[in-house]
Amino acid sequence: MSTFDHIGLIQDINESLSPFRKAQPEAMAGFGQLARAALADGALSAKQKELIALAIGVTQHCSGCIGFHVKALHKLECTRAELEEMLAVCVYMGGGPALMYAAETIAAWENMAPTKT
């Protein structure tokens, strides 16, 4: 089975959006501020909010979202058990298509895991 390259995908998305960021700096700054505000610790932790964001990405079939949010969840020290419980809810709510993106998410989780030295 070939594995989707989420690290490369994230890099490609960032490179592709670079001219758009320059052309629409206020809109992109607003999007960045919205993301920071929405994902900040509050009644829900930043990790819980990233799990929600990833669940939406999975059920909306967004490979880019999977890459960006898996990367963030690794930084927030999310456990594989937490990820898998969230994916179970995605499959419950999204059926077979969500199951296919759950498989992609697990592959991304493994491929993007920080190396332990």
N, C-alpha and C positions, 0 to 999 in steps of 0.2 A: 504494500500500500504506500503510495507516495504521500508525503506530508506537505501541507500547505505552508509556505514560508511567510509567517506573519511578521517576522522581523523585517524582511525585505518589503513586505506590503506597507508597513508603517513608514519605512524610509521613502518608498515610492509616493505614498500619499503626501507626506511632508514636502517632498520635492515638487510634486504637481501643484500643491497649494501655495507654494512660495510666491509665484506671480500674482495669485489672487489676493494673498495677504498684502502685497504691495499696492495692488489696485484698489483694494477695499479695506484700508487699515482700520477705519472706525468700526466697520461691521465685524471684522475679525477680533478686534480688541473687545468689542461687546460680547462676542461669543465666548472668548476666553474668560472674561469676567463672570459671565453667566455660569460657565463650567466651574470656576473656582468657588463661587457662592453656593451653587447647588451641591457640590461635593464636599464642602467643609463640614467638619464635625459639628454636630448639633444634637437634637434629640436622637438622631441616628448617627452612628459613627461613619467616618469616611469609608471604612471598609464595607460596611453595610450598604452604603450608597453606591459604591463601585460594583458590588454584587448585583444590585438592582439594575444599574446601567448595563452590566454585562448580560443580565437576563433579558433586557429589552433588545440588546444587540442580537442575541441568540434567536429570540422569537421573531425578530424582524429580518433575520437572515443577512446580517451585515458582518462580513469577514473583517473589514477594517475596525469595526467596533470591538470585535472579539480580540483582535491584536492589541489595540490601545488599552482596553480594560483589563485584559489578562496581565499585561505589563504592569499596570497600576496595582493590581491585586498582589502581585509578587512583592512589590515595594512595600505594601501595607501588611505583609506577612500573613496573608490569607492562607489557610490550610487547604489541602486537597479535599479533605472531608467537607469543609464549608462550600467549596466550589461544587462538589458533587451533589450536595443537598440542594443547592440553588439550581443546578442543571435538572434534577429530578422534578422540581416545580415547573421548569421551562417545558419539559416533555409532557407533564400533566396538562399544562395550559396550551401547548402548541402542537402536540401530537407528533406524528412521524417526521414532518419537516424540522421541527425543533430538535428531534433526536439526531438528525443528520448534522445539525450545527452544534449539538452537544458533543458529538464525536470530534468535530473540528476544534472545539474549545479545549477538549482534553488533550489533543495533539499539540495545540498551541501552548497549553499549560506546561507540558513536558518539554517542548522545544525552547521555551522562553525562561525556564527555571534558572535562577542564578546558580552559577557553579560554586560549589563549596570547596574551599581550599584549606 
